[in-house]
Amino acid sequence: MLGGVLLAGFAFLSLMLAFVAVFVKAVFWLVLLPFRLLFWGVGAVVMLVGTAVAIGVGLIVGLALILAPLLPLAILGGLVYGLVRLIRRPAIA
C-alpha cells in the first residue's frame, strides 16, 4: 500500500516537473522569439546580398575565362601597334 502511494507521488511529481519544463521552455521561446525573427530577417538579407555578389563574381570570372585565350593575340597586336607607331614617328631635328 505504501509502495503504491509512493509510486503515485513520484508519478505526480514527474508529471508536474514535465509541465513546468514545458512551460519554462515555452516562456523562454516566446521571450527569444523577437530576436530569432530579427536574426532570420538579417540572415535572409545577408543571403540575398551574398547571392548577388556570387553571381557578379561568377559573371566576371566567366567573362575572364572566355577572353583569356585571346590574351596572346591582344599582346601580339599591342606589340605590332607599338612597332608601327615607333617606325612612323617623325625624326627629331
Backbone as a printed PyTorch tensor [residue, N CA C, xyz], in Angstrom:
tensor([[[  0.8250,  -1.1910,   0.0000],
         [  0.0000,   0.0000,   0.0000],
         [  0.8640,   1.2480,   0.0000]],

        [[  1.8720,   1.2560,   0.8590],
         [  2.7450,   2.4250,   0.9300],
         [  3.5420,   2.5730,  -0.3580]],

        [[  3.9250,   1.4350,  -0.9730],
         [  4.6510,   1.4950,  -2.2480],
         [  3.8100,   2.0980,  -3.3500]],

        [[  2.5240,   1.7760,  -3.3700],
         [  1.6340,   2.3350,  -4.3870],
         [  1.4620,   3.8330,  -4.2130]],

        [[  1.3350,   4.2800,  -2.9570],
         [  1.2070,   5.7200,  -2.6800],
         [  2.4940,   6.4330,  -3.0660]],

        [[  3.6460,   5.8220,  -2.7460],
         [  4.9370,   6.4130,  -3.0890],
         [  5.0930,   6.4930,  -4.6060]],

        [[  4.6920,   5.4420,  -5.3130],
         [  4.7630,   5.4320,  -6.7700],
         [  3.8390,   6.4840,  -7.3770]],

        [[  2.6470,   6.6160,  -6.8320],
         [  1.7110,   7.6450,  -7.3100],
         [  2.2840,   9.0420,  -7.0530]],

        [[  2.9520,   9.2280,  -5.9150],
         [  3.5760,  10.5200,  -5.6260],
         [  4.6870,  10.8420,  -6.5970]],

        [[  5.5230,   9.8520,  -6.9040],
         [  6.5970,  10.0680,  -7.8810],
         [  6.0210,  10.3670,  -9.2630]],

        [[  4.9480,   9.6810,  -9.6450],
         [  4.3060,   9.9200, -10.9370],
         [  3.7440,  11.3350, -10.9930]],

        [[  3.0680,  11.7670,  -9.8900],
         [  2.5150,  13.1140,  -9.8460],
         [  3.6370,  14.1630,  -9.8950]],

        [[  4.7160,  13.9340,  -9.1670],
         [  5.8420,  14.8640,  -9.1560],
         [  6.4950,  14.9540, -10.5370]],

        [[  6.6850,  13.8150, -11.1850],
         [  7.3050,  13.8380, -12.5070],
         [  6.3860,  14.5010, -13.5250]],

        [[  5.0770,  14.2990, -13.3770],
         [  4.1310,  14.9600, -14.2640],
         [  4.1680,  16.4710, -14.0630]],

        [[  4.2310,  16.9210, -12.8230],
         [  4.3170,  18.3630, -12.5420],
         [  5.6230,  18.9480, -13.0680]],

        [[  6.7250,  18.2170, -12.8780],
         [  8.0120,  18.7010, -13.3990],
         [  7.9940,  18.7790, -14.9260]],

        [[  7.3250,  17.8330, -15.5830],
         [  7.2150,  17.8700, -17.0470],
         [  6.4220,  19.0970, -17.4830]],

        [[  5.3060,  19.4000, -16.7770],
         [  4.5260,  20.5840, -17.1130],
         [  5.3350,  21.8610, -16.8840]],

        [[  6.0910,  21.9250, -15.7880],
         [  6.9240,  23.0980, -15.5030],
         [  7.9900,  23.2540, -16.5800]],

        [[  8.6020,  22.1330, -17.0000],
         [  9.6330,  22.1990, -18.0360],
         [  9.0480,  22.6930, -19.3530]],

        [[  7.8640,  22.2100, -19.7120],
         [  7.2170,  22.6700, -20.9460],
         [  6.8690,  24.1490, -20.8460]],

        [[  6.3690,  24.5790, -19.7000],
         [  6.0240,  25.9870, -19.5040],
         [  7.2530,  26.8760, -19.5830]],

        [[  8.3410,  26.4830, -18.9030],
         [  9.5740,  27.2790, -18.9230],
         [ 10.1370,  27.3410, -20.3420]],

        [[ 10.0790,  26.2220, -21.0630],
         [ 10.5730,  26.2090, -22.4300],
         [  9.7280,  27.1280, -23.3130]],

        [[  8.4130,  27.1110, -23.1440],
         [  7.5340,  27.9690, -23.9360],
         [  7.7880,  29.4400, -23.6380]],

        [[  7.9360,  29.7790, -22.3630],
         [  8.2130,  31.1710, -21.9900],
         [  9.5620,  31.6100, -22.5420]],

        [[ 10.5710,  30.7460, -22.4270],
         [ 11.9010,  31.0560, -22.9490],
         [ 11.8360,  31.2680, -24.4580]],

        [[ 11.0800,  30.4190, -25.1580],
         [ 10.9600,  30.5300, -26.6030],
         [ 10.2510,  31.8270, -26.9800]],

        [[  9.1950,  32.1950, -26.2350],
         [  8.4660,  33.4180, -26.5350],
         [  9.2870,  34.6700, -26.2320]],

        [[ 10.1250,  34.6100, -25.2060],
         [ 10.9730,  35.7560, -24.8920],
         [ 12.0200,  35.9510, -25.9870]],

        [[ 12.5610,  34.8530, -26.4920],
         [ 13.6050,  34.9610, -27.5140],
         [ 13.0650,  35.0340, -28.9330]],

        [[ 11.7450,  34.9420, -29.1060],
         [ 11.1620,  34.9550, -30.4450],
         [ 11.4790,  36.2260, -31.2370]],

        [[ 11.4070,  37.4390, -30.6600],
         [ 11.7430,  38.6270, -31.4590],
         [ 13.1830,  38.5970, -31.9730]],

        [[ 14.1030,  38.1280, -31.1390],
         [ 15.4950,  38.0540, -31.5860],
         [ 15.6590,  37.0120, -32.6780]],

        [[ 14.9530,  35.9020, -32.5410],
         [ 15.0280,  34.8510, -33.5590],
         [ 14.4880,  35.3770, -34.8820]],

        [[ 13.3690,  36.0880, -34.8520],
         [ 12.8070,  36.6510, -36.0860],
         [ 13.7290,  37.7050, -36.6800]],

        [[ 14.3350,  38.5220, -35.8180],
         [ 15.2610,  39.5410, -36.2920],
         [ 16.4610,  38.9100, -36.9900]],

        [[ 17.0310,  37.8820, -36.3830],
         [ 18.1930,  37.2510, -36.9880],
         [ 17.8210,  36.4590, -38.2340]],

        [[ 16.6010,  35.9210, -38.3060],
         [ 16.1500,  35.2910, -39.5420],
         [ 16.0870,  36.3270, -40.6590]],

        [[ 15.5640,  37.5250, -40.3660],
         [ 15.4990,  38.5880, -41.3670],
         [ 16.8760,  39.0390, -41.8060]],

        [[ 17.7650,  39.2360, -40.8300],
         [ 19.1310,  39.6470, -41.1590],
         [ 19.8180,  38.5610, -41.9870]],

        [[ 19.6070,  37.3120, -41.6090],
         [ 20.2070,  36.2140, -42.3650],
         [ 19.6850,  36.1560, -43.7910]],

        [[ 18.4030,  36.4360, -43.9760],
         [ 17.8420,  36.4310, -45.3260],
         [ 18.4460,  37.5420, -46.1750]],

        [[ 18.6220,  38.7260, -45.5850],
         [ 19.2300,  39.8310, -46.3210],
         [ 20.6810,  39.5090, -46.6600]],

        [[ 21.4110,  38.9620, -45.7010],
         [ 22.8040,  38.5920, -45.9570],
         [ 22.8790,  37.5340, -47.0520]],

        [[ 21.9500,  36.5870, -47.0360],
         [ 21.9430,  35.5480, -48.0660],
         [ 21.6640,  36.1510, -49.4390]],

        [[ 20.7300,  37.0960, -49.5240],
         [ 20.4440,  37.7280, -50.8070],
         [ 21.6350,  38.5320, -51.3200]],

        [[ 22.2860,  39.2790, -50.4290],
         [ 23.4650,  40.0570, -50.8320],
         [ 24.5840,  39.1160, -51.2590]],

        [[ 24.7880,  38.0430, -50.5070],
         [ 25.8180,  37.0740, -50.8590],
         [ 25.5380,  36.4200, -52.2010]],

        [[ 24.2770,  36.1310, -52.4730],
         [ 23.9180,  35.5460, -53.7620],
         [ 24.1910,  36.5310, -54.8970]],

        [[ 23.8560,  37.8030, -54.6970],
         [ 24.1160,  38.8070, -55.7280],
         [ 25.6170,  38.9630, -55.9670]],

        [[ 26.3980,  38.9860, -54.9030],
         [ 27.8540,  39.1050, -55.0460],
         [ 28.4110,  37.8720, -55.7500]],

        [[ 27.9190,  36.7020, -55.3970],
         [ 28.4030,  35.4720, -56.0240],
         [ 28.0640,  35.4440, -57.5110]],

        [[ 26.8860,  35.9140, -57.8760],
         [ 26.5200,  35.9660, -59.2940],
         [ 27.4200,  36.9500, -60.0310]],

        [[ 27.6810,  38.0990, -59.4290],
         [ 28.5710,  39.0810, -60.0590],
         [ 29.9830,  38.5470, -60.2430]],

        [[ 30.5090,  37.9230, -59.2050],
         [ 31.8550,  37.3550, -59.2960],
         [ 31.8870,  36.2370, -60.3300]],

        [[ 30.8430,  35.4310, -60.3680],
         [ 30.7770,  34.3530, -61.3570],
         [ 30.7490,  34.8810, -62.7780]],

        [[ 29.9930,  35.9600, -63.0070],
         [ 29.9630,  36.5520, -64.3460],
         [ 31.3140,  37.1280, -64.7390]],

        [[ 31.9750,  37.7940, -63.8070],
         [ 33.2920,  38.3690, -64.1070],
         [ 34.3050,  37.2640, -64.3940]],

        [[ 34.3070,  36.2220, -63.5630],
         [ 35.2380,  35.1130, -63.7830],
         [ 34.9170,  34.3950, -65.0910]],

        [[ 33.6370,  34.2090, -65.3810],
         [ 33.2580,  33.5760, -66.6480],
         [ 33.6950,  34.3900, -67.8470]],

        [[ 33.5180,  35.7000, -67.7900],
         [ 33.9690,  36.5700, -68.8770],
         [ 35.4820,  36.5190, -69.0290]],

        [[ 36.1930,  36.4960, -67.9020],
         [ 37.6540,  36.4050, -67.9610],
         [ 38.0970,  35.0700, -68.5500]],

        [[ 37.3850,  33.9980, -68.2050],
         [ 37.7430,  32.6950, -68.7710],
         [ 37.4400,  32.6170, -70.2570]],

        [[ 36.4110,  33.3140, -70.7020],
         [ 36.1150,  33.3270, -72.1320],
         [ 37.1550,  34.1420, -72.8910]],

        [[ 37.5750,  35.2720, -72.3170],
         [ 38.5080,  36.1650, -73.0160],
         [ 39.9740,  35.7840, -72.8240]],

        [[ 40.2900,  34.9090, -71.8970],
         [ 41.6860,  34.5690, -71.6110],
         [ 42.4140,  33.9660, -72.8100]],

        [[ 41.7940,  33.1150, -73.6210],
         [ 42.5380,  32.5950, -74.7810],
         [ 42.9060,  33.6620, -75.8120]],

        [[ 42.2250,  34.8050, -75.7770],
         [ 42.5190,  35.8770, -76.7210],
         [ 43.6530,  36.7850, -76.2430]],

        [[ 44.1500,  36.5600, -75.0520],
         [ 45.1870,  37.4220, -74.4910],
         [ 46.4860,  37.4070, -75.3050]],

        [[ 46.9820,  36.2670, -75.7640],
         [ 48.1950,  36.3170, -76.6000],
         [ 47.9970,  37.1230, -77.8810]],

        [[ 46.8020,  37.0590, -78.4690],
         [ 46.5390,  37.8630, -79.6680],
         [ 46.5360,  39.3520, -79.3340]],

        [[ 45.9980,  39.7020, -78.1800],
         [ 45.9970,  41.1060, -77.7630],
         [ 47.4190,  41.5960, -77.5180]],

        [[ 48.2440,  40.7500, -76.9130],
         [ 49.6430,  41.1370, -76.6720],
         [ 50.3680,  41.3140, -78.0080]],

        [[ 50.1710,  40.3890, -78.9410],
         [ 50.8090,  40.4840, -80.2470],
         [ 50.3340,  41.7290, -80.9930]],

        [[ 49.0450,  41.9920, -80.9320],
         [ 48.5180,  43.2030, -81.5650],
         [ 49.1030,  44.4680, -80.9430]],

        [[ 49.2550,  44.4720, -79.6250],
         [ 49.8640,  45.6350, -78.9640],
         [ 51.3160,  45.8270, -79.3600]],

        [[ 52.0510,  44.7340, -79.5070],
         [ 53.4530,  44.8430, -79.9400],
         [ 53.5580,  45.3700, -81.3670]],

        [[ 52.7120,  44.8430, -82.2530],
         [ 52.7150,  45.3200, -83.6420],
         [ 52.3220,  46.7850, -83.6880]],

        [[ 51.3030,  47.1680, -82.9270],
         [ 50.8830,  48.5730, -82.8900],
         [ 52.0260,  49.4580, -82.3830]],

        [[ 52.7150,  49.0010, -81.3460],
         [ 53.8300,  49.7840, -80.8200],
         [ 54.9640,  49.9190, -81.8140]],

        [[ 55.2810,  48.8460, -82.5330],
         [ 56.3290,  48.9190, -83.5550],
         [ 55.9400,  49.8510, -84.6910]],

        [[ 54.6910,  49.7870, -85.1380],
         [ 54.2360,  50.6700, -86.2180],
         [ 54.3080,  52.1150, -85.7640]],

        [[ 53.9090,  52.3860, -84.5430],
         [ 53.9920,  53.7700, -84.0300],
         [ 55.4440,  54.2270, -83.9130]],

        [[ 56.3180,  53.3020, -83.5410],
         [ 57.7270,  53.6350, -83.3990],
         [ 58.3580,  53.9180, -84.7570]],

        [[ 57.9700,  53.1780, -85.7880],
         [ 58.5340,  53.3730, -87.1260],
         [ 57.9940,  54.6360, -87.7620]],

        [[ 56.7600,  54.9570, -87.5720],
         [ 56.1310,  56.1230, -88.2130],
         [ 56.3860,  57.4240, -87.4560]],

        [[ 57.1010,  57.3550, -86.3730],
         [ 57.3460,  58.5730, -85.6060],
         [ 58.2850,  59.4830, -86.3870]],

        [[ 57.9820,  60.7850, -86.4450],
         [ 58.8840,  61.6870, -87.1870],
         [ 60.2250,  61.8200, -86.4610]],

        [[ 61.2450,  61.9880, -87.2420],
         [ 62.5830,  62.1300, -86.6880],
         [ 62.7120,  63.4970, -86.0090]],

        [[ 63.4340,  63.5010, -84.9090],
         [ 63.6390,  64.7540, -84.1860],
         [ 64.8060,  65.4810, -84.8580]],

        [[ 64.6220,  66.7590, -85.1950],
         [ 65.6460,  67.5240, -85.9270],
         [ 66.7410,  68.0040, -85.0240]]])
